[in-house]
Amino acid sequence: MTEHITLTAEQVEIIGERFDAIRTRVLNDLGAKDREYIYKIVRAQRGFEIAGRAMMYLPPLWPVAVGSLGVSKILDNMEIGHNVMHGQYDWMREPGLNSREFEWDTVCPADQWKHSHNYLHHTFTNVLDMDRDIGYGILRMAPEQKWNPYYLGNLAYAGALMVLFQWGVMLHDLEAERIVKGERKWGDIKELVAGMRKKAGKQVLKDYVIFPALTGPLFPLTFLGNMSANLIRNLWTFSIIFCGHFPSGVQTFTKEETADETRGEWYVRQMLGSANIDGGRLFHIMSGNLSFQIEHHLFPDIPANRYPEIAAEVRATCEEFGLPYNTGSLRGQLGSTWKKIAKLSLPNRWTKQEPELAVTIERARHEEAASKALAKAGWQRAVEREMVSV
């Protein structure tokens, strides 16, 4: 059964104004508590790293050392790195927390990540052939993506990406699928490869040569410990990110559907193309507050520690206008995501179609876009997607 929801241009405009007001209110309220919050997270991250490095000298404490380093790397990548590089703390004028200067503890160069993530992903969220985070160039993650036999390995590719996630993120900006098709030449990627080699070289030297060497005869154990900590971080970040983008009910869009979209329509797309994960305060911190992926996609430049306090307003707005607010437990969202990965490894005709949600938006244009609106007056679009149960 398909459920139909229609939003008028006026309703979309109201949504846009409401979310603009939330963003302005929070940004105007930033101050001491946000500064102290990120300082606490930085201190905690450094504390876990120092403790983990120290315990590597004590073999009986090796499992605890690995866990401590794993937590350190998760905090560095998610609650600190990801959010700092979004510019969430640029207002502090703190060199170590400035988006233009920050470099994180992973093999992907910060400047390359900011291009593929901050620009491409957040501008064209879930727009097919524009947002390369849909499948990361190797997976089929939307039924609209044309199937071919290569995708029979969807589950295997996803498993490999999960284990090697930091390396997959590093290679993301190369657009490997375009290289295979001959659409990108060496000259197009030469500088990217040089940046990757430089950053990855430093990370490998740090994790697998210098720190193991500092422990002398414990070199093999420290080497394995650092590798295990990186694996913990990879598994966790993959799971959180995929749960925020690919569970059942998360929608994709075409370039035609999103052409000349208004600010309000952009907000609606972010809500329909994201999913949250339920959990407690510690869970949200360890996820970089990307457990509030809906709020993050709506407000990527707002400090992530503010997402929990605005989530109720976002959810209330969804309910008011009949839009889904996709949220669920980590287990539920993760299970749904892997089920989708498996399902999309097969042609659409071989799989059972799930109930759909059709969202129709009566499109309107501002006066400055009147020339384009004239040709599209009275036009409506229907976006048919999976229905989500929340």
N, C-alpha and C positions, 0 to 999 in steps of 0.2 A: 504494500500500500504506500502510495506517495502522498506526502503532506505538502501542501502549497502555502507559501507565505509571500505576501506582497507588501513591499515597502514603497510608499510614495516618495517623490522627490523631497517633499516637505519633511517627512519622517527621517530620511537620510540626512537632511540638513540639520535637524534637531540633534541627531546622534553626533554629527560632526561638531556642532557647537558645544554640546555637553562634554565631549571628550577633550576638546580644546580647553574648556574651562578647567577640567580636572588637571590637565597638564600644567596650565598656567598657575593654578593654585599651589600645586606641589612644588614647582620650580621656585616660586616666590617664597616658599616656606623653608627652603633648604638652609641649613645652618649647622649649629654646634652638634646636634645629635647625629646628623649624617656624617660629619667629620669624625666624631668619636667612634661611630660604628665602623667605618672603614679602617680606622687606625687599629681598632680591636681585632679586626679580621687579619690585618697585616701582621700584628704581633702574634696572633695565634698561629698563622701560617709559618712564620719564622721559628716559633717555638717548636712546632711539630717537626720541622726540618732539622733543627739543631739536635733535638732529642733523638730523631731517627738516625742521624749521622753518628752521634755518640754511641748509641746502642749497638751499632754495627761492630764495635770493638769487643762486644760481649756476646759470643755465639749463643749462649742460652736464651738471650733476649732477641734473637734474630727475627722471629715472627712479629714481635712487638715493634721492632725497628722498621720492618717492611710496612706494617700498618701505619705507623707514624709518618713515614715518607709518602705513602700513598695518600693520606689525608692532606699532607702539605701540598702535594702536586695538584690535588683536586681543588683545594682552596685557591691556589695560585692561578689555575686555569679558569675556574668558573666564577667564584664570587669576587675575585680581584681582577685577573687579566681580562676576561670577557667584558666585564662591566666597565672597567677603566678605559679600555680601548673603544668603548661606545661613547666616550666623552662624558660619562655620568658624573665624573668628579673634576672635570676641567675647571669648574667654578672655584675650586679650592686654591688654584694657582700653586699646586704642590708638584714640583718636578717629578717625583717618583710616582705620582698618580695622574699624570697628564697623558692623554690619549696619543699625543704626537711623539712622546718619548718612551713610553712604557714598552718593555720587552718581556715576554713571559717564558716560563720554564717548559718549553715544548719545541719540537723541531721546526714548526711553521713560523716563518718570519712574520712579525706583527704587521708590517705594511701590506704584505700580500693578503693576510687574513682580513684586514680591514677593507680591502677592495672586494674580495669575494663575498664577505659576510655583511659588513656594514652597508656597502653600496648595493651590490647585486641582490643579495637575499632580502634585505629589509626594504628595498625599493620595490622589488618585483615579487614579493612573498607569494609563493605557490602559483605563479604564473608560468604555465608550461612554455618551454623553450626560452625562458628568460631567467627564471630562478634555478640555478644549477644545483641548489641544495635538494631539489626533488630527485632523489636517487644518486646524488653525487657523481653523476656521469657513468655509473656502473650498474645501478639497480633500476628496476622497473617499480615505481612507487605510486603510479596512478593508472587507472584503467584506460585513460585517454592516450597513454604512451603506446605506440604501435608495438605489438608483440613480435618477437622473432625467437628462434630456438636458443639463442645465447642466454635468454632470461630463464631458461630451465635451471640455471645455476644460481638463481636469485638468493636462495638461502645460504649457499656456500660463499657467495660474494659478500653477503651481509655479515656472515660470521668472521670472515677474514678482515673486513673493514672494522668490525668491533674490536678485534684483538690488536690491530695495527692502526688504531684510529688516529693517533697523532700524525702518522705518516700519510694517511689518507687525506687529512686536512691540509698537510703541507703540499701535496701534489694537486690539490683541488684547483688551484688557479691556473694550472697548466692547460686545463680543458683537454685532457687526453683523448677524449672521443673525437675532438676536432683534428687532433694530430693524426689519429688513425685514418680519418677520412681525407687527409691531405689539405685541410682547410687552414692549418697553422703550420708555419715553417720554423726552422731553427732560429732564424732572425727574430721571430715573434716572441720566442721563449728564452732566448739567450740570457737576458738580464734576470729573468725569473729563476732560471736554473742556478745562476751564479749566487743569487740571494739564498736559495734553498741550501746549496752546498755549504755556504759559509755558516748559516745558522745551524743546520743539522750537524756539521762538523764540530761546532762548539758544544752542542748538547751531548753528542757521542763521547767526545773527549772528557767532558765533565762527569757523566754518569758511568762510563765504562772504562775509563783509564785513570783519571786523576783521583777520584774518591776511592776506588778500589785499591789503587797503589798506596794511598795514605794509610790503609789498614794492614799493609805489609803481608804477612803470611795468610791473612784472611781475605786476600784479593778475590779468590773465586766466590767466596760466600758473599762478599760485598757486591761483586759484579752481578750475581744472581739476585741479590736483594734489590738493587737498583732496577734491574729488569722487571722484577715482580711488582715494584711500586709503580713503574710506568704502565704495567699491564692493568693494575687496579684502577689507575686513573683512566686508561683507555676504555675499559669495560663500563665504568660508571658514566663517563661523559657521553659515550655512544648511547647508552640506555636513556639517559635524561633527555638528550637532544632528540632522539628518535621518538620518544614518548610525547614530546611537545609538538611534533610535526606530522606524524604518520598514523596515529590510531584511527580506528573506524570513526567516520563522521567528519574528519578533517577534509576540507574541500580544496580542489584545484580549479584554476581558471585559465581562460585563453587570452591571448593578446587582444583579440577583438572585443572580448567582454570588458576588458579593463582600459580600453583606449579612452583617453581624455577624461579619466575619472576625476570626480571631485574629491575634496578632502574627506567628506562624509562617506563617500563610496570606498575610499581607501581604508577608512576605519572599519567599515563593514567587512571588507575583504580580510582584514587582519583577524577579526573575530571568527569568521567562518573557516579560516585557514590555520587555526592554532588549537592546541589542547593543553589543559593543565593537569597537574598531578596532585592529589591530596596528600597531606602529611603535616607533621609538626614543625616547630620552629627550627630545630636542628637539621631536619631533612631539607627544609627550604634553603638554609644557609649552605649546606653541602651541595645543593643543586645550583648554586649561584642565583637562587630565586628564579631559575628558569622552570621551576615547577609552576610558576605563574607565567607560562609562555604566552598566553593570551594578552596579559597586561604588558609583557615585554614587547610583543609585536606592535601593540598600540602605542607604547611610550618607551622606545628604546633608549632615549637619552635621560630618562628619569632614573635616579639611583635605585637599584633593584631592591634595596631593603624597604622601599616605600610601596612595592607592589602588594604586599599583604593588606595594607590599610585601604587601598583603592579597589581591591578585588570585589568587595561587596557592591560597590557602586557600578562596576562594570557588569557584574552578574545581574543586578537589578535592571539595568538598561536592556540587556539581552532579553530578560523575561518580559519587560514592558512591551517590547516590539516583537515578541514571539520568536526571537532568534535563539539557537542552541548555545549553551555555555558548556563546552565539552570538557568535563573533568572526571577524574576517577582515581582509583588507587594505582600505585606503581605497578603492582602485579597485574591489574586489569588492563591498564594502558599498554604495558609491555607485551602482554599476551595478545592483545588486539593488534599491535604493531607487527609482531612476528607472524601472526595469522595472515595479515595483509601481504607481507613479504612472500609468504608461501603461495597464497592465492594468485598473486600477480606474476608468479613465475609461469603461469599457464595462460593460454588464450582466454579471452573473456567468455567465449561461447562454451568453454569447458567448465566454467564455475557458476555457482548459484549467485544471482544478483540479489543484493540486499535492499531493504526498503530505502527509498530515496527522499530527500528533502529538496523541494524546488523553491528557490528564492527568486522572486521577480522584483526587479527594481525599476520603477518609473524614472527614467533618467532625465535630468534637466541640466542646463549649463548656465554659468554665470554670464553676465552681459558681455564680458571681454571675450567669451568664447561663442558669441552669438552666431558667427559665420558658420561654425561647425554644427551648432545646435539646429540651425535652420533645416539642414538636410536630414536631421534625425528627429525632428519634432514628432512627438507622440510615440516614439519607438520604445519598446520594452525588451528586456532581456530576461530569459529564464535560465538559471544555473541549476542543473539537476545534479544532486550529490547524495551521498549516503546519509541516512538519518542516524543521529547519535542519541543514545539513551543516557541521560545524566541523572 
